[in-house]
Amino acid sequence: MPKGHTSPSESLPAVTATTLARPAAAEAKGSINLRIEANTRQLIDDAAAVLGKTRTEFMIDSARSLAIDVLLDQRLFVLDPERHDAFIDALDNPPAPGPKLRALLRRVPTWAR
């Protein structure tokens, strides 16, 4: 290359591992403080010890696992083919609104009064 000229790659700033390793704001760690009975704390400590984990590791793993289960229970369900077809049919062909639903939809919400 002619003297004084740089290639495009030479003009870009170098990316370092520290730049890439910085956690995003959403990944920053926080704390949760809990007040629990002594016997519950001991139960947690005993269970953590059996698994070779600290209390914190055990509680985070347990809470994360239960949180995933709760959220999946709200979003994911499995049906056999016959029940799936019935479910789709019910979604595609809802019943006509009855008198109670019509009355509910005519009401003015409390927050709009």
Backbone as a chain_set.jsonl record, in Angstrom:
{"seq": "MPKGHTSPSESLPAVTATTLARPAAAEAKGSINLRIEANTRQLIDDAAAVLGKTRTEFMIDSARSLAIDVLLDQRLFVLDPERHDAFIDALDNPPAPGPKLRALLRRVPTWAR", "coords": {"N": [[0.837, -1.19, 0.0], [0.358, 2.329, -0.57], [2.396, 4.724, 1.116], [1.15, 6.169, 4.113], [-1.467, 5.461, 3.756], [-4.106, 3.422, 5.034], [-5.402, 0.143, 5.443], [-8.915, -0.791, 5.408], [-9.387, -2.52, 7.602], [-7.298, -1.879, 9.279], [-7.945, 0.648, 10.128], [-10.03, 0.368, 11.851], [-11.099, 0.251, 15.273], [-9.489, -1.821, 17.677], [-11.011, -4.721, 18.983], [-11.347, -5.811, 22.188], [-11.042, -8.584, 24.467], [-12.047, -7.888, 26.93], [-13.949, -5.986, 26.315], [-15.871, -7.515, 25.029], [-16.594, -9.244, 27.041], [-17.951, -7.808, 28.929], [-20.848, -7.612, 30.892], [-24.206, -7.105, 29.816], [-26.569, -4.524, 30.738], [-28.957, -5.725, 31.471], [-28.087, -8.142, 32.374], [-26.842, -7.699, 34.737], [-26.01, -8.391, 38.126], [-28.15, -8.79, 40.956], [-29.626, -8.578, 44.223], [-31.58, -10.593, 46.451], [-33.329, -10.445, 49.344], [-34.322, -12.503, 51.968], [-36.561, -13.401, 54.565], [-36.706, -16.066, 56.599], [-37.956, -18.9, 58.426], [-36.053, -20.563, 60.934], [-36.021, -23.374, 60.828], [-36.762, -23.855, 58.186], [-34.653, -22.684, 56.813], [-32.597, -24.382, 57.656], [-33.441, -26.774, 56.504], [-33.177, -26.131, 53.782], [-30.408, -25.674, 53.731], [-29.49, -28.257, 54.384], [-30.436, -29.751, 52.172], [-29.044, -28.465, 50.114], [-26.429, -29.109, 50.823], [-26.428, -31.883, 50.434], [-26.481, -31.962, 47.682], [-24.094, -30.814, 47.152], [-23.932, -28.06, 46.886], [-23.925, -24.5, 47.416], [-25.995, -22.609, 49.696], [-27.044, -20.408, 48.339], [-26.641, -21.13, 45.607], [-28.279, -23.407, 45.519], [-30.814, -22.313, 46.124], [-31.171, -20.48, 44.022], [-31.072, -22.19, 41.769], [-33.272, -23.841, 42.351], [-35.413, -21.998, 42.473], [-35.292, -20.904, 39.884], [-35.836, -23.181, 38.327], [-38.465, -23.822, 39.168], [-39.746, -21.457, 38.397], [-39.508, -21.565, 35.605], [-41.061, -23.859, 35.12], [-43.597, -22.94, 36.003], [-44.087, -20.832, 34.194], [-44.037, -22.237, 31.757], [-46.223, -23.893, 32.169], [-48.236, -22.086, 31.799], [-48.051, -21.486, 29.142], [-47.502, -23.657, 27.457], [-48.925, -26.592, 26.381], [-49.699, -30.011, 25.904], [-51.404, -31.977, 23.617], [-53.161, -34.916, 22.637], [-53.681, -36.089, 19.239], [-56.506, -36.231, 18.698], [-57.721, -34.667, 20.742], [-56.409, -32.284, 20.193], [-57.489, -31.604, 17.701], [-60.152, -31.171, 18.499], [-59.775, -29.002, 20.196], [-58.779, -27.019, 18.422], [-61.023, -26.842, 16.781], [-62.868, -25.792, 18.613], [-61.694, -23.291, 19.036], [-61.895, -22.212, 16.48], [-64.632, -22.161, 16.114], [-66.3, -20.587, 18.107], [-68.775, -20.55, 20.765], [-71.964, -18.874, 20.443], [-72.433, -15.612, 21.864], [-73.891, -15.529, 25.081], [-76.696, -14.37, 27.133], [-75.6, -13.401, 29.574], [-72.926, -12.79, 28.937], [-73.357, -10.808, 27.003], [-74.563, -8.852, 28.624], [-72.468, -8.295, 30.371], [-70.593, -7.17, 28.604], [-71.909, -4.838, 27.954], [-71.749, -3.32, 30.237], [-70.344, -0.481, 31.892], [-66.972, -0.101, 32.632], [-65.567, 0.055, 35.958], [-63.347, 1.778, 36.214], [-63.847, 3.549, 34.186], [-65.904, 5.143, 34.912]], "CA": [[0.0, 0.0, 0.0], [1.139, 3.56, -0.54], [2.687, 5.26, 2.446], [0.135, 7.077, 4.639], [-2.802, 4.875, 3.601], [-4.321, 2.225, 5.847], [-6.496, -0.695, 4.964], [-10.098, -0.615, 6.259], [-9.271, -3.252, 8.866], [-6.335, -1.2, 10.138], [-8.524, 1.873, 10.672], [-11.054, 0.027, 12.848], [-10.534, 0.043, 16.605], [-9.357, -3.218, 18.079], [-11.988, -5.196, 19.956], [-10.635, -6.617, 23.174], [-11.861, -9.559, 25.181], [-12.751, -7.235, 28.029], [-15.126, -5.334, 25.757], [-16.864, -8.542, 24.742], [-16.985, -9.952, 28.249], [-18.749, -6.958, 29.81], [-22.256, -8.002, 30.87], [-25.187, -6.07, 29.494], [-27.278, -4.03, 31.922], [-29.984, -6.702, 31.85], [-27.436, -9.286, 32.991], [-26.215, -7.299, 35.984], [-26.491, -9.16, 39.271], [-28.831, -8.085, 42.024], [-29.787, -9.432, 45.398], [-32.918, -10.805, 47.002], [-33.216, -10.739, 50.766], [-35.466, -13.28, 52.45], [-36.66, -13.744, 55.989], [-37.315, -17.393, 56.682], [-37.84, -19.558, 59.728], [-34.793, -21.295, 61.116], [-36.139, -24.767, 60.37], [-36.782, -23.833, 56.721], [-33.273, -22.413, 56.402], [-31.824, -25.602, 57.879], [-33.876, -27.72, 55.481], [-32.525, -25.697, 52.54], [-28.971, -25.931, 53.88], [-29.275, -29.709, 54.317], [-30.641, -30.181, 50.788], [-27.924, -27.927, 49.337], [-25.241, -29.887, 51.163], [-26.556, -33.183, 49.78], [-26.155, -31.766, 46.266], [-22.778, -30.201, 47.033], [-24.116, -26.673, 46.461], [-24.121, -23.526, 48.481], [-27.397, -22.229, 49.882], [-27.41, -19.504, 47.239], [-26.761, -21.919, 44.37], [-29.458, -24.263, 45.631], [-32.032, -21.511, 46.059], [-31.304, -19.934, 42.675], [-31.426, -23.288, 40.871], [-34.641, -24.277, 42.658], [-36.351, -20.941, 42.073], [-35.274, -20.817, 38.424], [-36.53, -24.361, 37.811], [-39.896, -23.67, 39.415], [-40.221, -20.34, 37.575], [-39.649, -22.084, 34.242], [-42.233, -24.742, 35.113], [-44.807, -22.121, 36.119], [-44.303, -20.118, 32.933], [-44.394, -23.205, 30.721], [-47.595, -24.342, 32.432], [-49.139, -21.067, 31.287], [-47.851, -21.284, 27.71], [-47.3, -24.88, 26.702], [-49.643, -27.788, 26.782], [-49.593, -31.035, 24.886], [-52.657, -32.696, 23.414], [-53.118, -35.97, 21.637], [-54.26, -35.568, 17.994], [-57.963, -36.081, 18.773], [-58.024, -33.498, 21.571], [-55.913, -31.115, 19.475], [-58.51, -31.259, 16.701], [-61.305, -30.608, 19.21], [-59.357, -27.687, 20.678], [-58.747, -26.122, 17.263], [-62.421, -26.652, 16.378], [-63.479, -24.87, 19.584], [-61.153, -21.955, 18.765], [-62.411, -21.744, 15.197], [-66.09, -22.057, 16.164], [-66.724, -20.309, 19.487], [-70.225, -20.479, 20.93], [-72.548, -17.538, 20.35], [-72.497, -14.989, 23.183], [-75.152, -15.687, 25.806], [-77.191, -13.13, 27.732], [-74.695, -12.906, 30.614], [-71.781, -12.16, 28.286], [-73.832, -9.556, 26.397], [-74.76, -7.887, 29.715], [-71.137, -7.91, 30.839], [-69.969, -6.296, 27.613], [-72.613, -3.546, 27.948], [-71.431, -2.581, 31.447], [-69.242, 0.471, 31.863], [-66.001, -0.514, 33.642], [-65.455, 0.931, 37.129], [-62.336, 2.798, 35.989], [-64.293, 4.499, 33.183], [-67.033, 5.909, 35.459]], "C": [[0.876, 1.246, 0.0], [1.296, 4.046, 0.886], [1.602, 6.24, 2.868], [-1.293, 6.548, 4.481], [-2.903, 3.635, 4.477], [-5.451, 1.431, 5.245], [-7.696, -0.477, 5.875], [-9.98, -1.329, 7.597], [-8.3, -2.577, 9.817], [-6.93, 0.051, 10.777], [-9.602, 1.605, 11.72], [-10.402, -0.152, 14.21], [-10.48, -1.443, 16.94], [-10.413, -3.56, 19.122], [-11.254, -6.104, 20.916], [-11.592, -7.579, 23.853], [-12.627, -8.904, 26.321], [-13.996, -6.52, 27.534], [-16.229, -6.356, 25.537], [-17.399, -9.203, 26.007], [-17.843, -9.12, 29.185], [-20.213, -7.373, 29.756], [-23.14, -6.813, 30.507], [-25.917, -5.673, 30.762], [-28.31, -5.04, 32.403], [-29.38, -7.903, 32.566], [-26.765, -8.945, 34.314], [-26.833, -8.077, 37.14], [-27.163, -8.251, 40.28], [-28.943, -9.018, 43.21], [-31.253, -9.507, 45.778], [-32.715, -11.175, 48.46], [-34.494, -11.416, 51.234], [-35.403, -13.439, 53.96], [-37.392, -15.071, 56.06], [-37.104, -17.958, 58.079], [-36.568, -20.396, 59.761], [-34.893, -22.723, 60.595], [-36.196, -24.857, 58.842], [-35.38, -23.588, 56.188], [-32.418, -23.666, 56.563], [-32.172, -26.665, 56.84], [-33.197, -27.409, 54.148], [-31.027, -25.989, 52.598], [-28.664, -27.417, 53.766], [-29.406, -30.215, 52.883], [-29.494, -29.699, 49.9], [-26.665, -28.753, 49.58], [-25.265, -31.257, 50.484], [-26.15, -33.083, 48.311], [-24.779, -31.135, 46.05], [-22.848, -28.757, 46.538], [-24.153, -25.767, 47.672], [-25.617, -23.253, 48.605], [-27.864, -21.358, 48.712], [-27.599, -20.271, 45.939], [-28.022, -22.766, 44.386], [-30.74, -23.459, 45.458], [-32.248, -20.932, 44.663], [-31.723, -21.029, 41.702], [-32.867, -23.73, 41.081], [-35.668, -23.257, 42.189], [-36.43, -20.833, 40.559], [-36.06, -21.986, 37.814], [-38.045, -24.241, 37.989], [-40.484, -22.544, 38.566], [-40.435, -20.791, 36.132], [-40.883, -22.968, 34.148], [-43.533, -23.951, 35.151], [-45.114, -21.428, 34.795], [-44.68, -21.069, 31.804], [-45.81, -23.732, 30.919], [-48.615, -23.351, 31.893], [-49.076, -20.954, 29.769], [-47.844, -22.557, 26.886], [-48.189, -25.986, 27.254], [-49.661, -28.743, 25.603], [-50.917, -31.788, 24.827], [-52.425, -33.831, 22.431], [-53.853, -35.454, 20.391], [-55.771, -35.336, 18.055], [-58.346, -34.85, 19.587], [-57.527, -32.201, 20.915], [-56.942, -30.654, 18.443], [-59.731, -30.632, 17.355], [-60.988, -29.201, 19.722], [-59.364, -26.659, 19.544], [-60.166, -25.832, 16.783], [-63.125, -25.673, 17.311], [-62.966, -23.444, 19.382], [-61.745, -21.369, 17.486], [-63.918, -21.496, 15.212], [-66.567, -21.786, 17.582], [-68.251, -20.261, 19.584], [-70.711, -19.029, 20.806], [-72.605, -16.933, 21.749], [-73.884, -15.159, 23.802], [-75.566, -14.371, 26.445], [-76.261, -12.565, 28.803], [-73.478, -12.215, 30.004], [-72.195, -10.84, 27.646], [-74.015, -8.479, 27.464], [-73.412, -7.392, 30.241], [-70.481, -6.922, 29.873], [-70.658, -4.933, 27.523], [-72.269, -2.703, 29.167], [-70.288, -1.613, 31.238], [-68.266, 0.065, 32.967], [-65.902, 0.515, 34.76], [-64.473, 2.068, 36.864], [-62.753, 3.84, 34.941], [-65.459, 5.359, 33.687], [-66.597, 7.227, 35.993]], "O": [[1.998, 1.226, 0.506], [0.445, 3.81, 1.743], [1.172, 7.063, 2.06], [-2.23, 7.136, 5.022], [-1.934, 2.894, 4.648], [-6.349, 1.986, 4.613], [-7.526, -0.023, 7.006], [-10.423, -0.806, 8.62], [-8.451, -2.684, 11.034], [-6.482, 0.475, 11.842], [-10.037, 2.53, 12.406], [-9.28, -0.65, 14.3], [-11.342, -2.216, 16.521], [-10.674, -2.775, 20.034], [-10.608, -7.065, 20.497], [-12.809, -7.397, 23.81], [-13.74, -9.322, 26.642], [-14.995, -6.45, 28.25], [-17.395, -6.087, 25.828], [-18.537, -9.671, 26.03], [-18.41, -9.655, 30.137], [-20.771, -7.479, 28.664], [-22.846, -5.669, 30.853], [-25.889, -6.402, 31.753], [-28.516, -5.195, 33.607], [-30.084, -8.609, 33.289], [-26.178, -9.821, 34.949], [-28.025, -8.383, 37.132], [-26.789, -7.089, 40.436], [-28.407, -10.126, 43.192], [-32.049, -8.619, 45.474], [-31.996, -12.126, 48.767], [-35.6, -10.965, 50.937], [-34.331, -13.592, 54.545], [-38.543, -15.189, 55.638], [-36.2, -17.549, 58.808], [-36.087, -20.868, 58.732], [-33.95, -23.228, 59.986], [-35.726, -25.838, 58.266], [-34.966, -24.217, 55.214], [-31.602, -23.975, 55.695], [-31.291, -27.375, 56.355], [-32.703, -28.309, 53.469], [-30.448, -26.49, 51.634], [-27.686, -27.801, 53.124], [-28.588, -31.014, 52.427], [-29.025, -30.437, 49.034], [-25.926, -29.058, 48.645], [-24.233, -31.734, 50.013], [-25.55, -34.007, 47.762], [-24.347, -30.944, 44.913], [-21.939, -28.285, 45.855], [-24.382, -26.207, 48.799], [-26.402, -23.62, 47.731], [-28.951, -21.56, 48.17], [-28.6, -20.087, 45.247], [-28.747, -22.839, 43.393], [-31.646, -23.872, 44.734], [-33.377, -20.896, 44.173], [-32.63, -20.825, 40.895], [-33.599, -23.965, 40.119], [-36.675, -23.615, 41.579], [-37.519, -20.685, 40.005], [-36.855, -21.793, 36.894], [-38.81, -24.526, 37.068], [-41.603, -22.666, 38.069], [-41.436, -20.433, 35.51], [-41.665, -22.845, 33.206], [-44.468, -24.258, 34.411], [-46.254, -21.434, 34.331], [-45.543, -20.751, 30.985], [-46.519, -23.99, 29.947], [-49.738, -23.733, 31.566], [-49.979, -20.372, 29.167], [-48.163, -22.513, 25.698], [-48.188, -26.265, 28.453], [-49.641, -28.322, 24.446], [-51.474, -32.181, 25.852], [-51.607, -33.728, 21.518], [-54.582, -34.466, 20.486], [-56.263, -34.343, 17.519], [-59.203, -34.073, 19.167], [-58.147, -31.148, 21.064], [-57.229, -29.463, 18.329], [-60.289, -29.668, 16.831], [-61.842, -28.315, 19.682], [-59.895, -25.56, 19.698], [-60.477, -24.698, 16.417], [-63.891, -24.821, 16.858], [-63.726, -22.488, 19.54], [-62.055, -20.18, 17.421], [-64.426, -20.71, 14.412], [-67.176, -22.656, 18.204], [-68.933, -19.967, 18.602], [-69.954, -18.086, 21.038], [-72.804, -17.658, 22.724], [-74.906, -14.961, 23.145], [-74.865, -13.367, 26.314], [-76.151, -11.345, 28.924], [-73.045, -11.172, 30.494], [-71.463, -9.855, 27.736], [-73.664, -7.321, 27.239], [-73.246, -6.204, 30.521], [-69.878, -5.94, 30.306], [-70.049, -3.969, 27.061], [-72.473, -1.489, 29.147], [-69.359, -1.899, 30.483], [-68.674, -0.099, 34.117], [-66.125, 1.705, 34.538], [-64.735, 3.208, 37.249], [-62.111, 4.882, 34.81], [-65.949, 6.217, 32.953], [-67.421, 7.995, 36.489]]}, "num_chains": 1, "name": "protein.A"}
